[in-house]
Amino acid sequence: MTDNNQQPAATKEKRSPGFWVLAWRRFRRRKLSMLALAVVMCLSAIAVFSPMIAGTKPVVCKYKGNIYFPCLAYFNADWENPIFHKDRFRKRYPENLRKKDPESWAIWPIVFQDPFRPVRDGEWQDQDAAGQWVDRPGNPYHGGLPSELNLFGTYKRGVDVFASMVHGTRIALLVGFVSTGIAAFIGITLGAIAGYMGGAIDMVISRIIELVMCIPGIVLILALIAFIDKANIWIMMAILGLTSWTGMARLTRAEFLKLKQSEFVAAAQSIGAGPLRIMFRHILPNALAPVMVPIVFGIAAAIKVEAGLSLLGFGAPPPNPSWGTVLNAGTSNYTEWWQIVFPGIAIFITILAYNLIGEGVQEATDPRLADPKD
Amino acid sequence: MAGYLIRRILLGWLTLLLITMVVFALVRFMPGSPLDTDPAMMNPDKMPSAEDLERIKKAYGLDKPVHEAYWDWLKGLAIGDLGISFNEKKPVADVIGSRVWATLLLTVPSLVIAYLLAIPIGLWSTVRSGKLDERIAGVSLYMLYAIPSFIAALFLQLLFAVKLSDTAWELPLMGMHHSDYAEMGLIDQTWDLLQHMLLPVICFTYVSLAYYSRFIKANMEEVIRQDYIRTARAKGLGQMRIILHHAFRNTLIPFVTLLGLSLPSLLGGAIILEQVFNWPGMGQLYFRSIGTRDYPVIMGLTLSLSVLTLLGQLFADILYAFVDPRITYK
C-alpha cells in the first residue's frame, strides 16, 4: 500500500539540449547525409593540403641551414621565400637544391606536377632498375593521355590535369563558401530589416529584392564582370554573392514577419530593448533554421555557376586553375576526352554531396518532423 | 481579388521601370564601348579624325548623357521602337525576332516534355513508394538533378558526336543546321533539324524533369496522409481513382505556381547551353551583345526577359487564385 503522506519524488524535467543539438542528432541519423558530409570534408582536406598532394615545390626543405616551406607559395605568391629568388632557383627546386647546397634535403609532394605550367624533361629524376638516376620525361607525356605520370592527362600544351584539379578544389570550395557567405550576409540583413521594420522600409526593400530577382542572373554577372578590368578571383566571388542573395532575403523577411508577433519580442520591447538588439539578438537565432537550407543549396549553385562561367571563359582568370577552365580547354578539342570527363565527374560529385547535405539539413530542421524521442 | 490584381500589375510596372533604369545605367557605365569592336574603327591605317569620331558617336547615340539617352529610349519604347542594333544595323525587334524562334524551338518542347513526363513519374513514384524499383528511380532522378546541364551537354556531345561518329547513332556536335540545309528537301530538313535538336532538348529537359517529378512526389506524399484519402480508401475506392481524382488535384496549387514561374526560362534559361551547342538563339545573342556593347539589343533582350519574369509571377498568382477554391469562394 502506498503511503499517501509521502511526497512523490519530484520529477526533474530534463533540460532541453537546444534546437541545433537536436537538429544535429536528427541529421546524424541519415546515413546518406553523413556520407555526403564526409565527402565534403574530404574535398576540404584535399583543398587545404593541395600543395602537399600535387606540386613542384617541396613541402618542407632544409636549405643552407634553414628550414623553409616553399609549397605555401601555392596559396599566395608573396609567400615564396626571397632566398629562392636570390639564388636564382627560377622555381625549379629539385636540381637547384641539389646543386646549390649538397646538405639540403626536402620532402616532396605526393605527385610531382604543377597546376600552372608543364613540367619539363629532367626536372625530376627517378631511379631506374640499375640504381642510376634517370631524367623523368616532361609534359606532355604519352601524347597528353592519362598515364602514370599524368594521372588525368594534360591540357593546354602540357599542364597536368590532376594537379590543376587538386588545386582547383581550393578555388571551387572557396568560391562556394565565400560567395554564399556574402549572399547570406546581404540577404539575411536586408530580410531582417524589411521584416521587422515593416511599412515604407519594407516596401522599398521588397522592391529592391524583386528588382534583383527579375534581372536574369547570368546577365547581371556578365555585366558586373565587364566592370572590373583586373580580373580577380575574390571580386568574382563578391559578384556571385551579390547576385544570389534574393531567395534568402525573402525567406528571412517571412520569418521575421512571423516572429515579430511573438511574446518574447513583446517582452524585449517592454523592457526597452532597441530594434537592432531585438532583431539580431532575439529574433535572428530563431529565424535562422529555414535559411540554412538555401545556404547549403546556394553553395552548390555557386560552384555550378563558377564552373559554367569558367567554361564560357569568364570565370577564374588565368593562371588560377579551376575545374571549369579545364572544361573550357576540353571544348576546343573533343578528342581529348579526359579534359571533360574528370572535371565533370568532380563537379557532379561535389554538387551531389551538397544537395544531399542540404536535404539532410532540411529534414533535420523541419519542425513538423520533430521526433518525440529527442 | 480584382483590387489585388490591379495593385500587383501597377507594382509590376514600377518594378519594370526600375529594372530598365538599373540595367540601362549598368550597361552604359560598363567600360569599353561599341566603338571598340566596330570594324570601321579597328583599321589601323585609317584612324578616324576627331569630327568623324563625333559623327560616329552621334550615330550611336553615345554623345548624350545617360539620363537623356534613357529618356530617348523610353520614348522610343512608347511607340514600339526598340532602336537599331549597333552590330547588325537592323531594328532590334527584327534581330531579336529572328532569334526567338530558335530558342523557343528548344525550350518549348523541353518544357512540354518535362511536364508531361513528370506527372506520370511523380504519380507512379507515389504509388510504388518504398519499393525497390521506385527507390532506384528516385536515386537516379536525384543524381540526374545534381548534374549541371552544361556538364551533361559536354558528356553527351563527347558520346554521340565524337565516340559514336561514323555510326548509326551519331548526332551532330553543334549548330542548328547542316551545311547543306538549304538544298535539302522538306523531310530531310525536318530530320536534320530533329537531329540537331535532340541533344540540346535533352539537356534542357532532364533537370526540370527530375525536379518536377520529385516535387510532385513530395506533395503527393503529404496529401496521401490526409484523412479524406483514408475515407476514400475505407469506402473501397480503387487506387487509380483515389490518386487521379482525389489526391492529385490537391497538389495542383503548388504545381501550377511552378508553371507560371517557369515562364521566363522559356527565353532566358539558355545562355550557357546555347554557347556549348553553338545554337543561334537568344542566349547566344545576349552573350554576343554584351561582349560588343550593343546597347539597344541588350536593353531589348533584358526588357523582354524582365517582362516575361514579371508576367510569369503574375500568371502564377492568378493561376493560384484560380486553382485554390478558398480564394474564389470568398
Interface residues (C-beta under 8 A of the other chain):
Chain A: R207 E210 L211 M213 C214 I215 P216 I218 V219 L222 A223 L224 A226 F227 D229 A300 K304 A307 G308 L311 L312 L327 G330 T331 Y334 T335 W337 I340 V341 G344 I347 F348 I351 L352 N355
Chain B: L11 L14 T15 L18 I19 V22 V23 L26 V27 F29 M30 P31 G32 Y142 M143 Y145 A146 I147 P148 F150 I151 L154 F155 Q157 L158 A161 V162 K163 L173 P264 G268 I271 I272 Q275 V276 Y286 F287 I290 T302 L305 S306 T309 L310
